[in-house]
Amino acid sequence: MNLSQDIIQKIETSSVNLVKLDDENCPVRGNGSGCLIDYGGKRYLLTVKHVITDENPSLVIGWDQENRKTLVRKLTGERTAVQGVLGEGATDFDGIEFTSFQLAYFEHSYSDVPLFQKVDQSGKVLESKACFVFSEDSMMGPKENVLYGFGGHTRASLESHKAIADDVLFRFTEFRICYALTYEGMKGDFPAFKLPGRHPGDEYFRGCSGSPIIDMHGNVAALVNHGDVDEGLIYGVPIEKYKMLLMTEKLLNQFNETGKPYLE
């Protein structure tokens, strides 16, 4: 299947990069992805709970070429919800037992828009695009006979290239892009998407958890949660679950602002 540049760009920019850093500011195992969405007059960052685990990750904003450093923002103010029961056909993923799926979301500043960038080993920005921000209208349930795709940042590393710049550590990732997935129906509470070929293994997609699964028009149906190597499936958390949470948040915000019941 040949993808248009427009579709490739939508997939590339639909996912934001979340990374966990140690005391030396180096990435550690457990990086993931998420997406931005505007809902009810606020901007939110959505991801899946197992990306958070014991501590909040940092959002990668982008490479600052002038100051020669990567800009990151620690996520704060986490909200979570737990729903669902493990469905038939769903599997464990790297020791994580999905007896329920857990949703995580954060309020996010309008000013900090992450960038999808391509940077060479000297620190020169070759390409830079603002990550896509979904609208309320783009949150749609999965449909049959529709093609879907997702992309995420994997294999996060902090590297020194002393032959080029001995004073700079460059933060790199490998961006995985997957397309031509088809919706196979619900497996328990999880929408299942069939890969067009063999599943390349969980390690290949490590870091894609939380990536939005989008159709070719840029509508989001789910967020990547885990996979099934044997069946060639990617399971997502339904976007409707997030929509319900954000609607509740909107109503609570209205109540707090007016002091009146939000369902008069």
C-alpha positions, 0 to 999 in steps of 0.5 A: 500500500502506498501512503500519501505524504498527507497521511504519513504526516498525520500518523507521524504528528499524531503521537507525542513522545513520553520518556522517563529520565533518571537522575543523570537525565538519561532515558530509562526503560518505560518510555511511551506515547500519548496524544493531545486533544482539545475538549471543553475549552481545555487541552489534555494529554491522553495516554494509558496507565501503564506508561505512568506506572510508579512515576509520571514521565516527561513530555519531549517538546523538541530539540532546541537547536540554538541552545543545543538541548532537548526540551522536556516537561515533567507531567503533573496533575495526573488523573486516572480511571480504571475500567473493564475486564480482561477480554477473551483473546487479550494477553499479558504484555511484558509482565503487565496483567491486563485484568483491567485497562487504566486510563491516564490523562493530564491537563496540558498547556496550550503554549507547549506544543511538542514537535515531531523533528528529524535531527542529524548527529550535529544537532541540525534540525532537518525537519520540524512539525508541530504535533497534531492536536485532535478535536472533540469531533475527531474522537470516533469509535472504530469501524469495519472496512476502514484502514487505521495506523499509528506511530510511536517513538521507541528505543530512546537513547542519550548519545554523545557524538564527540567527533562532531560535537563533544559538548552535546548529548543528543536524545534520539528515538526510533520512530515506528510507523504502522499502517493498514490495520483493520478493525477486527471487533471487540475482544472483551473491552478492547477493540482489536486491530489486525496488523497487515502482516506478521507481528514483529514482536513486542520489543519492536513496538515498545514505546508505542503504548498510548499512541493514537490509532487513527483512520486515514482522515485523522480521526482517533479510535483508540490508544495503543494498549498491548498486542498479541504476537501470535494473533497479529493483533494490536489492542487499544483502549477505546477513545469513547472511555476517554471521551466519557472522562473528559465530558465528566471533567467538563461538567465538573469544571462548569459546576466549579465555575458557576457554583450551580448544578451542572444538570439543571 
